[in-house]
Amino acid sequence: MSDLYFALLQAAATPADQEAMQTASMGSFIVTLIMFFVIFYFFAIREPKKREKEQKALQDALQVGDEVVTIGGIIGFVVSKKDDTVILETGGNKSKIILKISAISKNLTQHDEQEEISKK
């Protein structure tokens, strides 16, 4: 019904009115396109950068003695830390594994700074 009404309005409209309708239609298209790019920025660009920043902070705060979980699910204690590698001690038989720091996904050890922040 609304399509028929719109078609009748368009047929009865003068050329100036039709031009105004096209301009309004183009304006709404541009607004929709801008909104799409804003939403795309927040979901596709900003969120991954935020996660990368948090992961980098986790890796920089890593200390010897911390209990960590790797991206593969291995749980262990940090025995040694170098520029881009860590040595983890896992299991009851004290097995040692050399890993890249980027393979650490979670730090299970609470540090004093983190506890103070969580209290606030």
N, C-alpha and C positions, 0 to 999 in steps of 0.2 A: 504494500500500500504506500509506504513512504517513498519507494523508488518511482512509482507512478506520479506521486505528488511532486517529487523533485524534477522528473522529466517534464511535467506540465509547466512548472515554474521556469525551467530552463528554456522551453519553447516560447513562452510568453515574454521572456526577458529581452531587453534591448541589448545591442552589442556592448554598451558601456557596463550594463549589469553583468553580462557574461564575463567580461574582463575582470570585474571586481570579484566574481565567484572564483575565477581561476587564480587570482592573486591570493585570496583567502585560503584556497586549497593548497597552494604552494607554500604559504606561510605555515600552515599546520604541518605539512610534510617536513619542513626544515626543523620545526620545534621537536617533532617526533624523532627525527634523525639525531639531533643534538642530545636528547634525553637518552637515546640508545647508546651513544658513545660515552656518556657520563656513567651509565650503569656498567657498560663494558669495562671502563677504566677501574671501577671499584672492585669488580669481581675477577677480572683477568689480569690486572697489572698490580694493583695496590696490595691485595691479599697475599699473593706469593712473595712480594718484596718484604712484607711484614713478617711472614714466616721465616724467610731467609735471615732477616735481621735477628729474630729471636734465636734461631739455630746458631748463628755466629756468636751471639752473646753467651749461649750455653757452652759452646766449645771454648771460648776464651776464659770462662770462669772455672773450667775443669781443673781439679787439683788432685795431687797424689793422695790416695786413700778414699776417693769418692766411689760410691757404688753406682754403676751406670748400666744402661740397657742399650744394646746395639740395634741397628735397624734390622738385623737378622733375629733378634730376640735373645741374644746371649747376655746373661747377667754376670757382671764381674766387678772387681775392684781395680782401680787404676794404680799400677805399681810404678810406672814411669811415664813421663810426658815429655815429648820433644816438639819441635816446630809443627810438624804435620802428622805425627804418629803417637800412639799411646800403646803401652803394654798392659794388658788386662790379665788378672789372675782369676781363674774360674774354677768352680768345682771343688770337691773335697780333696782331690789329689794335687791341688795347687797348680793346675795347668796354666801356662802362660801363652797368650795370643798377642801378636803384634797387629794393630789395626790403624787405619787412617782415622784422624780425629773426625772427619766428616761422616764416619760410620756410627758415631755415637748419637743416639736419638733422644735419650732421656737421662737426666741425672737424678738418682733417687736420694742422694744425700742432701739434707737441709743444712745450709750454711747460716752463720749468724746474721749476715746482711739480709738474706732472704727471710729469715724469721722476723727481723725488725720491720721489714716492709709489710709482711703479712699481718703483723699486729696493728699497724696503722690503718 
